[in-house]
């Protein structure tokens, strides 16, 4: 591959321009901060591709579900028993990908 060529990867902002979020009133993921406070790894913070998990000063986790890709990564990497409750968004809501 010559200099200046790419592998066809889109920049993050370009990729996000092809995503719509129809946010439901009820969060499809909830976090139990009592469980999170005992977590030593905070894997959800590092694994979420949308960077929606934020540690709080009291050891809890703030989760912003409004721009969630619904990939389930947080649920898979969470080591805290019942720290996350994950369901699909209510019917008709959630993420929608368009062709870019």
Legacy VTK file of the C-alpha trace (Angstrom):
# vtk DataFile Version 3.0
C-alpha trace
ASCII
DATASET POLYDATA
POINTS 100 float
0.000 0.000 0.000
1.421 3.365 -0.932
1.582 6.365 1.436
-1.678 8.263 1.682
-3.840 5.238 0.891
-6.133 3.823 3.528
-7.861 0.546 4.136
-11.270 2.131 3.638
-11.826 2.903 7.303
-14.207 5.732 8.088
-13.403 8.394 10.633
-15.487 8.113 13.795
-17.448 11.312 13.055
-18.229 10.062 9.546
-19.400 6.721 10.917
-21.560 8.432 13.557
-23.258 10.490 10.842
-24.843 7.211 9.664
-26.377 6.400 13.062
-29.737 7.511 14.432
-30.852 7.074 18.025
-34.550 6.952 18.881
-34.185 7.203 22.637
-36.772 5.439 24.775
-37.967 6.940 28.031
-36.982 3.816 29.952
-33.238 3.015 29.956
-32.501 -0.400 28.485
-29.418 -0.703 30.675
-29.361 0.113 34.348
-26.370 0.113 36.661
-26.408 -0.969 40.305
-23.912 1.448 41.838
-23.770 -0.479 45.101
-22.298 -3.422 43.184
-20.107 -1.166 41.022
-18.454 0.429 44.043
-16.831 -2.909 44.862
-15.581 -3.419 41.278
-11.813 -3.350 40.919
-11.563 -3.396 37.130
-14.323 -1.102 35.770
-14.105 -3.087 32.528
-17.316 -1.480 31.255
-15.604 1.926 31.197
-12.833 0.646 28.921
-14.818 -1.817 26.810
-17.777 0.339 25.751
-17.123 1.390 22.131
-19.277 4.503 22.588
-17.540 5.490 25.865
-20.867 5.742 27.721
-19.703 4.522 31.142
-18.107 7.154 33.383
-16.689 6.510 36.864
-18.072 8.793 39.564
-16.128 10.265 42.472
-17.945 7.986 44.941
-16.853 4.800 43.119
-20.060 4.295 41.171
-20.636 4.344 37.427
-22.723 6.801 35.443
-24.175 5.271 32.283
-25.547 7.442 29.470
-27.813 5.100 27.515
-28.951 7.703 24.991
-26.243 6.873 22.419
-25.833 3.172 23.114
-25.073 0.898 20.134
-26.799 -2.018 21.931
-23.780 -4.234 21.324
-23.902 -5.891 24.757
-20.162 -5.545 25.354
-20.690 -4.003 28.785
-22.864 -6.913 29.838
-20.294 -9.436 28.611
-17.286 -7.875 30.373
-18.970 -6.920 33.651
-17.540 -8.965 36.486
-19.973 -7.704 39.135
-22.858 -10.027 39.859
-26.031 -8.275 38.714
-24.258 -4.920 38.392
-25.840 -4.374 34.975
-29.372 -5.050 33.885
-29.461 -5.201 30.071
-32.481 -5.548 27.796
-33.259 -4.390 24.311
-34.884 -0.935 24.139
-38.671 -0.778 24.070
-40.145 -1.564 20.642
-39.343 0.959 17.947
-36.601 2.645 19.971
-32.838 2.327 20.025
-30.086 2.584 17.492
-30.657 2.536 13.714
-27.802 2.328 11.206
-28.128 3.925 7.767
-25.929 3.362 4.760
-23.330 6.109 4.666
LINES 1 101
100 0 1 2 3 4 5 6 7 8 9 10 11 12 13 14 15 16 17 18 19 20 21 22 23 24 25 26 27 28 29 30 31 32 33 34 35 36 37 38 39 40 41 42 43 44 45 46 47 48 49 50 51 52 53 54 55 56 57 58 59 60 61 62 63 64 65 66 67 68 69 70 71 72 73 74 75 76 77 78 79 80 81 82 83 84 85 86 87 88 89 90 91 92 93 94 95 96 97 98 99
